[in-house]
Amino acid sequence: MTAALLELAGVTRRFGALAAADDLSFQVMPGEIHALIGPNGAGKTTACALISGEIMTDAGRILFDGRDVGALGVVTRARRGLVRAYQIVALFPSLTAIETIEVGLLAPTRAVWRPFAARARDRDLTARAAVVLARFGLDPTDRRPAAVLSHGERRRLEIALAVAQRPRLLLLDEPLAGLGPDESAAMVETIRALARETTILMVEHDMEAVFALADRVTVLVAGHAIASGSPDAIRADPKVIAAYLGEDEA
Ligand SMILES: Nc1ncnc2c1ncn2[C@@H]1O[C@H](COP(=O)(O)OP(=O)(O)OP(=O)(O)O)[C@@H](O)[C@H]1O
């Protein structure tokens, strides 16, 4: 039997009286696109933040490649290959797209803390960053700061930055949010292509995209995973229909 790449076992995280993660357990297998779905407030974003290390668990274990990463911070988890895509604008608003990716390429080497010295030593850096940008349909010669890129361009840059860090597990929180139909379709294709080189765990509200992309789906309700399975099994699961998917038809 293949070992899980990521395993949450009995993870709980409280905010005051509310358990945003409540005895949460599920597994992400190597090579799959795994979607985390659930109603608003189910705890999907909290689960992402717990997995990436932005917030810590109150109880339970998070295993990445068989090792407990629950006590490690964001940077250490990212260096091990557990990388979340962030809203770029909040991080590097004044950098251009290519500078943003250069930082991402340096991050796994720790050189991010002294980027200018490292840049002088790594003459390939700009060329490598250009290759990453091109994969995401972004222009390496674009001198605009990230803050003024269009919403769709920023989403692509956000994922490109995460990919530059060579993730073994890429965490995507609502990659299609705010995208128009054409941009969404392009992003679905991008995610499918990324899945050839990295395992993907994504939170997504767009059910059509989830069922088109995901190999397996986990359904969260009130911080707890009520089901994990193939898209077909999830769609047919009476617990899921009652708790979530049935909502639309109610
Ligand atoms: N930092 C926080 N402090 C207090 N409560 C929080 C905090 N973060 C999340 N919560 C609460 O935890 C619950 C789960 O929130 P979370 O954002 O993880 O859900 P979600 O499934 O991602 O929701 P959505 O689909 O609306 O994005 C919600 O009730 C939310 O109000």
The ligand as an SDF file (V2000), in Angstrom:
LIG
                    3D

 31 33  0  0  0  0  0  0  0  0999 V2000
   -8.5060   33.6470   13.3840 N   0  0  0  0  0  0  0  0  0  0  0  0
   -9.7590   33.2900   13.6990 C   0  0  0  0  0  0  0  0  0  0  0  0
  -10.3360   33.7110   14.8380 N   0  0  0  0  0  0  0  0  0  0  0  0
  -11.5970   33.3410   15.1510 C   0  0  0  0  0  0  0  0  0  0  0  0
  -12.3670   32.5410   14.4010 N   0  0  0  0  0  0  0  0  0  0  0  0
  -11.8570   32.0980   13.2500 C   0  0  0  0  0  0  0  0  0  0  0  0
  -10.5270   32.4400   12.8350 C   0  0  0  0  0  0  0  0  0  0  0  0
  -10.2780   31.8310   11.6380 N   0  0  0  0  0  0  0  0  0  0  0  0
  -11.3970   31.1500   11.3150 C   0  0  0  0  0  0  0  0  0  0  0  0
  -12.3390   31.3070   12.2880 N   0  0  0  0  0  0  0  0  0  0  0  0
  -13.6670   30.6890   12.2920 C   0  0  0  0  0  0  0  0  0  0  0  0
  -13.4690   29.3070   12.0540 O   0  0  0  0  0  0  0  0  0  0  0  0
  -14.5180   28.7850   11.2250 C   0  0  0  0  0  0  0  0  0  0  0  0
  -13.8970   28.1700    9.9920 C   0  0  0  0  0  0  0  0  0  0  0  0
  -13.3940   29.2200    9.1520 O   0  0  0  0  0  0  0  0  0  0  0  0
  -12.6360   28.9680    7.7830 P   0  0  0  0  0  0  0  0  0  0  0  0
  -12.3190   30.2980    7.1980 O   0  0  0  0  0  0  0  0  0  0  0  0
  -11.5440   28.0240    8.0110 O   0  0  0  0  0  0  0  0  0  0  0  0
  -13.7770   28.2530    6.9360 O   0  0  0  0  0  0  0  0  0  0  0  0
  -13.8550   27.9940    5.3560 P   0  0  0  0  0  0  0  0  0  0  0  0
  -14.4030   26.6230    5.1990 O   0  0  0  0  0  0  0  0  0  0  0  0
  -12.5520   28.2900    4.7430 O   0  0  0  0  0  0  0  0  0  0  0  0
  -14.9380   29.0560    4.9380 O   0  0  0  0  0  0  0  0  0  0  0  0
  -15.1970   29.7780    3.5170 P   0  0  0  0  0  0  0  0  0  0  0  0
  -15.6850   28.7100    2.5930 O   0  0  0  0  0  0  0  0  0  0  0  0
  -16.2760   30.7510    3.8420 O   0  0  0  0  0  0  0  0  0  0  0  0
  -13.9100   30.4040    3.0930 O   0  0  0  0  0  0  0  0  0  0  0  0
  -15.4470   29.9550   10.9260 C   0  0  0  0  0  0  0  0  0  0  0  0
  -16.5290   29.8940   11.8400 O   0  0  0  0  0  0  0  0  0  0  0  0
  -14.5750   31.1680   11.1780 C   0  0  0  0  0  0  0  0  0  0  0  0
  -15.3600   32.2600   11.5900 O   0  0  0  0  0  0  0  0  0  0  0  0
  1  2  1  0
  2  3  1  0
  2  7  2  0
  3  4  2  0
  4  5  1  0
  5  6  2  0
  6  7  1  0
  6 10  1  0
  7  8  1  0
  8  9  2  0
  9 10  1  0
 10 11  1  0
 11 12  1  0
 11 30  1  0
 12 13  1  0
 13 14  1  0
 13 28  1  0
 14 15  1  0
 15 16  1  0
 16 17  2  0
 16 18  1  0
 16 19  1  0
 19 20  1  0
 20 21  2  0
 20 22  1  0
 20 23  1  0
 23 24  1  0
 24 25  2  0
 24 26  1  0
 24 27  1  0
 28 29  1  0
 28 30  1  0
 30 31  1  0
M  END
$$$$
